[in-house]
Amino acid sequence: MPGEPQPLYDPQRTTLTERRRAKVAELAALNRDDAKALRLERVSERTLERMTAQRDERGLMGLADGRWTPRLRELPIIEGTLIRLTVDPPAR
């Protein structure tokens, strides 16, 4: 996308800690109702660290709220399919 990455998130100009702090500030500036609807009303640097660790450990499903995905935990094949689709989308 044009203008991406935004300067606050450019890995060539900022550290990971700076990018996390920028994301926390961005989420804190969201409209309260919007943030609550997205379940992002209380995101800290530590939350972002945990999310990264969960993604590293369990892939994309590590980022899903476990309360919403109990059945999906039993279907690891879905994650592999999602990764394949993300990395190598079907030709149109």
N, C-alpha and C positions, 0 to 999 in steps of 0.2 A: 504494500500500500504506500502511496506517496506520503512522505514525511515520517515514515517508520524506519527504525524505531524512534520513538520520541526521545529527546535528549535525556530526560530523567531515567530512561530505561535502556539507554545505549550501552551495551557491555564494553565497548571500546573506550568509553568516557567515564563510566561509573563502576563502583564495586558492587558486589552482590548485596552487601549490607545497605548501600545507598539506594539500590533499586527496591529492596524490600521496604525501606523507610518511605520511599516515594509511593509505593503501592498502598501502604497503610494510610498515608495522608490522603491519597486519592479516594480510598474507600470511606474514610472518616468524613469526607466532604459530600458523600452521597446524601440525597434526601433520606430522612430517617425511615419513612415508610417503604421506599424503594429498597434500602439496605436490608430492612427486616424481611421483606418479601423474598429477597435473594439469599437470606440467611448470612448476610455479611455485616451485620451491625456491630459485631465485636471481633474484629480481625487485628491481631497484633503481629509484630515481627516473629514472635515465637509460633503463632498459628501458621504463618507462612513457612517457617522452618519445618513444622510437623507435616504440613501438606506436602512439602518437597520430599521428605523422608518416606511418607506413605506412597507417593507416586513412584519413587525409586524402588521401593520394596514390592509393590503390587501393581505397578503400571497404572493405566488410566483408571481402573476400578478403585485404586487407592484413594482417588480424589472424590469418589462418590460417597454420599452420606449413607452409612451402613443401615440406618433406620429405614431408608427407602429401597434398599437393594438386598434384602435377605435372601431372596430366591436366586439372585444372580451370583452369589458367592459359590453356589454349587455348580455353576456353569462356566468354568475357566475358558472354554473354547470361545466364548463371546469376546473375551478380551483379545485373544489372538486375532480374531476376525477384525475387530476394531483397529488394531494396530496395523494389520495388513492393508485395510482400507485407507488408513491415514497415510501410511508410507507410500503405498502404490495404488492410488484410486483407479477404479475401472475406467477404461477409455470410453469417451462419449461418441 
